[in-house]
Amino acid sequence: MDLEQGETGEPWTRREVEATVTAYFQMLRMQELGQRLNKAEHNRRLLEKLPARNLKAIEYKHRNISAVMNLYGAQMLSGYRPATNFQQLLVDVVGQTLAQDRAFDEAAIRSVETPAEVPVLGSFEDFLVEAPKVKERVQEQRAEWIRRAPVKRDYLERESRNRSLGLAGELLVMEYEARRLHEEGAKRFADRIEHVSQVRGDGTGYDILSFDADGRERFIEVKTTAYMAETPFFVTPNEVDFSSEQFRQFHLYRLFAFRKRPRMFVLTGPVAANCHLEANGFRATVMGIQPPSI
């Protein structure tokens, strides 16, 4: 069965899409407010409103909504990894909801701007995981639907500017690196780990200087989020350039689910080789030259 068509063989209607987006946002508000969330019960109630759909189709539509939220720069509902073959109607309904849902707006801003503390982990045994494997990418046409939408949110960008969260992530990585080197029999290098972003500033292209067990330098850039592993992150042109120049030693450590159960995956080599990069603006300086007369 085609999940976009449903059991009746008909495309999703506006009423069905609106009902599903409403349910998604209700769960997302609860997530951002830290309330206990029973997704199964929410989906059961939604299923009663959508007799032409089954549970599998509804959950896939939630994944479509996550993909749209991703492109809007908003948080996703945990547990629903983005599925990128969404329809224009979904973009419109999600955009309208983002523009009108003040309760979500307040909860989302509070969530991304809340300070963070360095978590105390008894063990790093399950901390390092594999990087998420993206099976599909957003088609350019679908990305253009979002770029042209009048609604713009910057929740994830605000989170990237949360200095408390960023610092907490870097300090946790410092601890992880020290333990890693101890376990690899390179204790002498653990004492030489340097918190570069704090000692030298933010312009070096990386946050932490660490080492491999043989003493080779490891340049680590840390990106931290409270959300899913698939959540987009922001990199500077300087970081991208440095990762290309020092590709043999550059490591991007992506921390996710930081406030609940911190985990991390690692990308090595140039950022541009591991990630799809999107330009989100230009810096413009007035040149002081008069335009030609018409």
C-alpha positions as a Markdown table, in Angstrom:
| # | Residue | x | y | z |
|---|---|---|---|---|
| 1 | Met | 0.0 | 0.0 | 0.0 |
| 2 | Asp | 1.2 | 3.5 | -0.9 |
| 3 | Leu | 1.5 | 5.4 | 2.4 |
| 4 | Glu | 0.6 | 8.6 | 0.6 |
| 5 | Gln | -2.6 | 7.2 | -0.7 |
| 6 | Gly | -4.0 | 5.3 | 2.3 |
| 7 | Glu | -6.3 | 2.4 | 2.5 |
| 8 | Thr | -8.9 | 4.2 | 0.3 |
| 9 | Gly | -6.3 | 4.8 | -2.5 |
| 10 | Glu | -7.0 | 8.5 | -2.2 |
| 11 | Pro | -4.4 | 11.2 | -1.5 |
| 12 | Trp | -4.3 | 12.9 | 1.9 |
| 13 | Thr | -7.0 | 15.6 | 2.2 |
| 14 | Arg | -6.4 | 19.0 | 3.9 |
| 15 | Arg | -8.7 | 17.8 | 6.8 |
| 16 | Glu | -6.5 | 14.7 | 7.3 |
| 17 | Val | -3.3 | 16.7 | 7.1 |
| 18 | Glu | -4.5 | 19.4 | 9.5 |
| 19 | Ala | -5.6 | 16.8 | 12.0 |
| 20 | Thr | -2.3 | 15.0 | 11.9 |
| 21 | Val | -0.3 | 18.3 | 12.1 |
| 22 | Thr | -2.4 | 19.3 | 15.1 |
| 23 | Ala | -1.7 | 16.0 | 16.9 |
| 24 | Tyr | 2.0 | 16.3 | 16.1 |
| 25 | Phe | 2.2 | 19.8 | 17.5 |
| 26 | Gln | 0.3 | 18.8 | 20.6 |
| 27 | Met | 2.9 | 16.1 | 21.3 |
| 28 | Leu | 5.7 | 18.5 | 20.4 |
| 29 | Arg | 4.5 | 21.1 | 22.9 |
| 30 | Met | 4.5 | 18.5 | 25.6 |
| 31 | Gln | 8.0 | 17.4 | 24.6 |
| 32 | Glu | 9.3 | 21.0 | 24.8 |
| 33 | Leu | 7.6 | 21.5 | 28.1 |
| 34 | Gly | 9.1 | 18.4 | 29.6 |
| 35 | Gln | 5.7 | 16.7 | 30.2 |
| 36 | Arg | 5.2 | 12.9 | 30.1 |
| 37 | Leu | 4.2 | 11.9 | 26.6 |
| 38 | Asn | 2.2 | 8.9 | 25.5 |
| 39 | Lys | 2.6 | 8.8 | 21.7 |
| 40 | Ala | 0.7 | 5.6 | 21.3 |
| 41 | Glu | -2.4 | 7.1 | 22.9 |
| 42 | His | -2.2 | 10.2 | 20.8 |
| 43 | Asn | -1.9 | 8.2 | 17.7 |
| 44 | Arg | -4.8 | 6.0 | 18.7 |
| 45 | Arg | -7.0 | 9.0 | 19.1 |
| 46 | Leu | -5.8 | 10.4 | 15.8 |
| 47 | Leu | -6.6 | 7.1 | 14.1 |
| 48 | Glu | -10.2 | 7.4 | 15.2 |
| 49 | Lys | -10.5 | 10.7 | 13.3 |
| 50 | Leu | -8.9 | 9.3 | 10.2 |
| 51 | Pro | -10.8 | 6.1 | 9.2 |
| 52 | Ala | -9.1 | 6.0 | 5.7 |
| 53 | Arg | -5.6 | 5.7 | 7.3 |
| 54 | Asn | -3.9 | 3.1 | 9.3 |
| 55 | Leu | -1.3 | 3.5 | 12.1 |
| 56 | Lys | 1.6 | 2.9 | 9.7 |
| 57 | Ala | 0.5 | 5.7 | 7.4 |
| 58 | Ile | 0.0 | 8.1 | 10.3 |
| 59 | Glu | 3.4 | 7.4 | 11.8 |
| 60 | Tyr | 5.0 | 7.9 | 8.3 |
| 61 | Lys | 3.1 | 11.2 | 8.0 |
| 62 | His | 4.6 | 12.2 | 11.4 |
| 63 | Arg | 8.0 | 11.5 | 9.8 |
| 64 | Asn | 7.1 | 13.7 | 6.9 |
| 65 | Ile | 6.2 | 16.5 | 9.3 |
| 66 | Ser | 9.6 | 16.1 | 11.0 |
| 67 | Ala | 11.3 | 16.6 | 7.6 |
| 68 | Val | 9.3 | 19.8 | 7.1 |
| 69 | Met | 10.1 | 21.1 | 10.6 |
| 70 | Asn | 13.8 | 20.4 | 10.0 |
| 71 | Leu | 13.7 | 22.6 | 6.9 |
| 72 | Tyr | 11.8 | 25.3 | 8.7 |
| 73 | Gly | 14.6 | 25.3 | 11.4 |
| 74 | Ala | 12.2 | 24.0 | 14.1 |
| 75 | Gln | 12.5 | 21.2 | 16.6 |
| 76 | Met | 11.3 | 17.7 | 15.6 |
| 77 | Leu | 9.2 | 15.3 | 17.6 |
| 78 | Ser | 11.6 | 12.7 | 19.1 |
| 79 | Gly | 11.3 | 9.3 | 17.6 |
| 80 | Tyr | 10.1 | 10.3 | 14.2 |
| 81 | Arg | 13.1 | 10.5 | 11.9 |
| 82 | Pro | 12.6 | 12.8 | 8.8 |
| 83 | Ala | 11.1 | 11.2 | 5.7 |
| 84 | Thr | 11.6 | 13.7 | 2.9 |
| 85 | Asn | 9.0 | 12.8 | 0.2 |
| 86 | Phe | 6.4 | 15.2 | 1.6 |
| 87 | Gln | 3.7 | 17.1 | -0.3 |
| 88 | Gln | 3.2 | 20.8 | -0.8 |
| 89 | Leu | 0.0 | 20.7 | 1.2 |
| 90 | Leu | 2.0 | 19.6 | 4.3 |
| 91 | Val | 4.5 | 22.4 | 3.9 |
| 92 | Asp | 1.6 | 24.9 | 3.8 |
| 93 | Val | -0.2 | 23.5 | 6.9 |
| 94 | Val | 2.9 | 23.2 | 9.0 |
| 95 | Gly | 3.9 | 26.7 | 8.0 |
| 96 | Gln | 0.5 | 28.1 | 9.0 |
| 97 | Thr | 0.7 | 26.2 | 12.3 |
| 98 | Leu | 4.1 | 27.5 | 13.1 |
| 99 | Ala | 2.9 | 31.1 | 12.4 |
| 100 | Gln | -0.2 | 30.7 | 14.7 |
| 101 | Asp | 0.8 | 28.4 | 17.5 |
| 102 | Arg | 2.0 | 30.8 | 20.2 |
| 103 | Ala | 2.1 | 28.2 | 22.9 |
| 104 | Phe | 4.6 | 26.1 | 20.8 |
| 105 | Asp | 6.6 | 29.3 | 20.0 |
| 106 | Glu | 7.0 | 30.2 | 23.7 |
| 107 | Ala | 7.9 | 26.6 | 24.7 |
| 108 | Ala | 10.3 | 26.1 | 21.8 |
| 109 | Ile | 12.2 | 29.3 | 22.5 |
| 110 | Arg | 12.4 | 28.6 | 26.2 |
| 111 | Ser | 13.7 | 25.1 | 25.4 |
| 112 | Val | 16.5 | 26.1 | 23.1 |
| 113 | Glu | 17.6 | 29.0 | 25.3 |
| 114 | Thr | 17.6 | 27.1 | 28.7 |
| 115 | Pro | 21.1 | 26.9 | 30.2 |
| 116 | Ala | 22.7 | 23.5 | 30.4 |
| 117 | Glu | 25.0 | 21.8 | 32.9 |
| 118 | Val | 27.7 | 19.2 | 32.1 |
| 119 | Pro | 26.0 | 15.8 | 32.8 |
| 120 | Val | 27.7 | 13.3 | 35.1 |
| 121 | Leu | 28.1 | 10.0 | 33.2 |
| 122 | Gly | 29.2 | 7.0 | 35.2 |
| 123 | Ser | 30.4 | 5.4 | 32.0 |
| 124 | Phe | 30.9 | 6.3 | 28.3 |
| 125 | Glu | 30.2 | 2.7 | 27.3 |
| 126 | Asp | 27.1 | 3.6 | 25.2 |
| 127 | Phe | 28.0 | 7.2 | 24.5 |
| 128 | Leu | 29.6 | 6.8 | 21.1 |
| 129 | Val | 27.3 | 5.6 | 18.4 |
| 130 | Glu | 27.3 | 5.4 | 14.6 |
| 131 | Ala | 26.4 | 8.4 | 12.5 |
| 132 | Pro | 22.9 | 8.3 | 11.2 |
| 133 | Lys | 22.6 | 6.9 | 7.7 |
| 134 | Val | 20.5 | 9.2 | 5.5 |
| 135 | Lys | 18.7 | 7.0 | 2.9 |
| 136 | Glu | 17.0 | 9.9 | 1.1 |
| 137 | Arg | 17.7 | 13.6 | 0.6 |
| 138 | Val | 15.2 | 16.4 | 0.2 |
| 139 | Gln | 14.6 | 17.2 | -3.4 |
| 140 | Glu | 15.5 | 20.7 | -4.5 |
| 141 | Gln | 11.9 | 21.4 | -5.4 |
| 142 | Arg | 10.7 | 20.5 | -1.9 |
| 143 | Ala | 13.5 | 22.6 | -0.3 |
| 144 | Glu | 12.4 | 25.5 | -2.5 |
| 145 | Trp | 8.8 | 25.2 | -1.1 |
| 146 | Ile | 10.3 | 26.0 | 2.4 |
| 147 | Arg | 12.6 | 28.7 | 1.2 |
| 148 | Arg | 9.7 | 30.6 | -0.4 |
| 149 | Ala | 7.4 | 30.2 | 2.6 |
| 150 | Pro | 6.7 | 33.5 | 4.4 |
| 151 | Val | 7.1 | 31.8 | 7.8 |
| 152 | Lys | 10.7 | 31.6 | 9.1 |
| 153 | Arg | 11.7 | 30.3 | 12.5 |
| 154 | Asp | 15.2 | 30.2 | 14.0 |
| 155 | Tyr | 14.8 | 27.8 | 16.9 |
| 156 | Leu | 17.7 | 25.6 | 15.9 |
| 157 | Glu | 19.8 | 28.6 | 15.2 |
| 158 | Arg | 19.0 | 30.0 | 18.6 |
| 159 | Glu | 20.0 | 26.7 | 20.1 |
| 160 | Ser | 23.3 | 26.9 | 18.3 |
| 161 | Arg | 23.9 | 30.3 | 19.9 |
| 162 | Asn | 23.2 | 28.9 | 23.4 |
| 163 | Arg | 26.7 | 29.3 | 24.8 |
| 164 | Ser | 25.9 | 27.4 | 28.0 |
| 165 | Leu | 24.8 | 24.4 | 26.0 |
| 166 | Gly | 27.8 | 24.6 | 23.7 |
| 167 | Leu | 30.2 | 24.9 | 26.6 |
| 168 | Ala | 28.6 | 22.0 | 28.4 |
| 169 | Gly | 29.0 | 19.8 | 25.3 |
| 170 | Glu | 32.7 | 20.8 | 24.9 |
| 171 | Leu | 33.4 | 20.0 | 28.6 |
| 172 | Leu | 31.8 | 16.6 | 28.2 |
| 173 | Val | 34.0 | 15.9 | 25.2 |
| 174 | Met | 37.1 | 17.0 | 27.1 |
| 175 | Glu | 36.2 | 14.4 | 29.7 |
| 176 | Tyr | 35.5 | 11.8 | 27.1 |
| 177 | Glu | 38.8 | 12.4 | 25.3 |
| 178 | Ala | 40.8 | 12.1 | 28.6 |
| 179 | Arg | 39.1 | 8.8 | 29.3 |
| 180 | Arg | 39.6 | 7.5 | 25.8 |
| 181 | Leu | 43.4 | 8.3 | 25.9 |
| 182 | His | 43.7 | 6.6 | 29.3 |
| 183 | Glu | 42.0 | 3.5 | 28.0 |
| 184 | Glu | 44.2 | 3.5 | 24.9 |
| 185 | Gly | 47.3 | 3.6 | 27.1 |
| 186 | Ala | 48.2 | 7.2 | 26.2 |
| 187 | Lys | 47.8 | 8.9 | 29.5 |
| 188 | Arg | 50.7 | 11.3 | 28.8 |
| 189 | Phe | 48.7 | 12.8 | 26.0 |
| 190 | Ala | 45.5 | 13.2 | 28.1 |
| 191 | Asp | 47.3 | 15.8 | 30.2 |
| 192 | Arg | 47.9 | 17.9 | 27.0 |
| 193 | Ile | 44.3 | 18.2 | 25.9 |
| 194 | Glu | 43.5 | 21.8 | 25.3 |
| 195 | His | 40.2 | 23.6 | 25.3 |
| 196 | Val | 41.1 | 25.8 | 22.4 |
| 197 | Ser | 37.8 | 27.7 | 22.1 |
| 198 | Gln | 38.3 | 29.0 | 25.6 |
| 199 | Val | 42.1 | 29.5 | 25.6 |
| 200 | Arg | 42.6 | 30.9 | 22.1 |
| 201 | Gly | 39.1 | 32.0 | 21.1 |
| 202 | Asp | 36.6 | 30.9 | 18.5 |
| 203 | Gly | 38.5 | 31.7 | 15.3 |
| 204 | Thr | 40.7 | 28.7 | 15.1 |
| 205 | Gly | 38.2 | 26.5 | 13.2 |
| 206 | Tyr | 38.0 | 23.9 | 16.0 |
| 207 | Asp | 37.1 | 23.7 | 19.7 |
| 208 | Ile | 39.4 | 21.1 | 21.3 |
| 209 | Leu | 43.0 | 19.9 | 20.6 |
| 210 | Ser | 43.3 | 16.3 | 21.5 |
| 211 | Phe | 45.5 | 13.4 | 20.3 |
| 212 | Asp | 45.5 | 10.0 | 18.9 |
| 213 | Ala | 47.2 | 7.3 | 20.9 |
| 214 | Asp | 50.4 | 7.7 | 18.8 |
| 215 | Gly | 50.6 | 11.4 | 19.6 |
| 216 | Arg | 49.1 | 12.7 | 16.4 |
| 217 | Glu | 47.1 | 15.9 | 16.9 |
| 218 | Arg | 43.3 | 15.6 | 16.7 |
| 219 | Phe | 41.4 | 18.8 | 15.9 |
| 220 | Ile | 37.9 | 18.5 | 17.3 |
| 221 | Glu | 34.9 | 20.7 | 16.5 |
| 222 | Val | 31.9 | 20.1 | 18.9 |
| 223 | Lys | 28.3 | 20.6 | 17.9 |
| 224 | Thr | 25.7 | 20.0 | 20.6 |
| 225 | Thr | 21.9 | 19.7 | 20.5 |
| 226 | Ala | 19.2 | 18.6 | 22.9 |
| 227 | Tyr | 17.4 | 17.0 | 19.9 |
| 228 | Met | 17.7 | 14.0 | 17.6 |
| 229 | Ala | 20.8 | 12.8 | 15.9 |
| 230 | Glu | 19.3 | 14.0 | 12.5 |
| 231 | Thr | 18.9 | 17.6 | 13.7 |
| 232 | Pro | 20.7 | 20.0 | 11.4 |
| 233 | Phe | 23.6 | 22.0 | 12.8 |
| 234 | Phe | 25.4 | 25.2 | 11.9 |
| 235 | Val | 29.0 | 25.5 | 10.8 |
| 236 | Thr | 31.0 | 28.6 | 9.9 |
| 237 | Pro | 32.9 | 29.2 | 6.7 |
| 238 | Asn | 36.1 | 29.1 | 8.8 |
| 239 | Glu | 35.2 | 25.7 | 10.2 |
| 240 | Val | 34.4 | 24.3 | 6.8 |
| 241 | Asp | 37.7 | 25.7 | 5.3 |
| 242 | Phe | 39.7 | 24.4 | 8.3 |
| 243 | Ser | 38.2 | 20.9 | 8.0 |
| 244 | Ser | 39.3 | 20.8 | 4.3 |
| 245 | Glu | 42.8 | 22.1 | 5.1 |
| 246 | Gln | 43.3 | 19.6 | 8.0 |
| 247 | Phe | 41.1 | 16.8 | 6.7 |
| 248 | Arg | 43.3 | 14.0 | 8.0 |
| 249 | Gln | 43.1 | 15.3 | 11.6 |
| 250 | Phe | 39.8 | 17.1 | 11.7 |
| 251 | His | 36.9 | 15.4 | 13.7 |
| 252 | Leu | 33.4 | 16.8 | 14.1 |
| 253 | Tyr | 31.8 | 15.5 | 17.3 |
| 254 | Arg | 28.1 | 15.7 | 17.1 |
| 255 | Leu | 26.4 | 15.5 | 20.6 |
| 256 | Phe | 22.6 | 14.9 | 20.6 |
| 257 | Ala | 19.8 | 14.2 | 23.1 |
| 258 | Phe | 22.1 | 16.2 | 25.4 |
| 259 | Arg | 19.6 | 17.1 | 28.1 |
| 260 | Lys | 18.2 | 13.6 | 28.6 |
| 261 | Arg | 20.6 | 10.9 | 27.4 |
| 262 | Pro | 23.7 | 12.4 | 25.8 |
| 263 | Arg | 25.2 | 10.4 | 22.9 |
| 264 | Met | 27.7 | 11.3 | 20.2 |
| 265 | Phe | 28.7 | 10.4 | 16.7 |
| 266 | Val | 31.9 | 11.4 | 14.9 |
| 267 | Leu | 32.4 | 12.7 | 11.4 |
| 268 | Thr | 36.0 | 12.7 | 10.2 |
| 269 | Gly | 37.5 | 14.6 | 7.3 |
| 270 | Pro | 36.0 | 17.6 | 5.4 |
| 271 | Val | 32.6 | 18.8 | 6.6 |
| 272 | Ala | 31.6 | 19.3 | 2.9 |
| 273 | Ala | 32.3 | 15.6 | 2.2 |
| 274 | Asn | 30.1 | 14.5 | 5.1 |
| 275 | Cys | 27.2 | 17.0 | 5.1 |
| 276 | His | 25.0 | 18.7 | 2.6 |
| 277 | Leu | 25.8 | 22.4 | 3.1 |
| 278 | Glu | 23.2 | 25.1 | 2.5 |
| 279 | Ala | 24.0 | 28.8 | 2.4 |
| 280 | Asn | 21.6 | 30.7 | 4.7 |
| 281 | Gly | 22.6 | 34.2 | 4.0 |
| 282 | Phe | 25.2 | 36.7 | 2.9 |
| 283 | Arg | 27.1 | 39.4 | 4.7 |
| 284 | Ala | 26.7 | 42.7 | 2.8 |
| 285 | Thr | 28.8 | 45.8 | 3.1 |
| 286 | Val | 27.9 | 49.0 | 1.4 |
| 287 | Met | 30.5 | 49.9 | -1.2 |
| 288 | Gly | 29.8 | 53.6 | -1.4 |
| 289 | Ile | 29.5 | 53.5 | -5.2 |
| 290 | Gln | 26.7 | 55.4 | -6.8 |
| 291 | Pro | 24.6 | 53.2 | -9.1 |
| 292 | Pro | 24.5 | 54.2 | -12.7 |
| 293 | Ser | 21.8 | 56.6 | -13.7 |
| 294 | Ile | 18.8 | 55.1 | -15.6 |
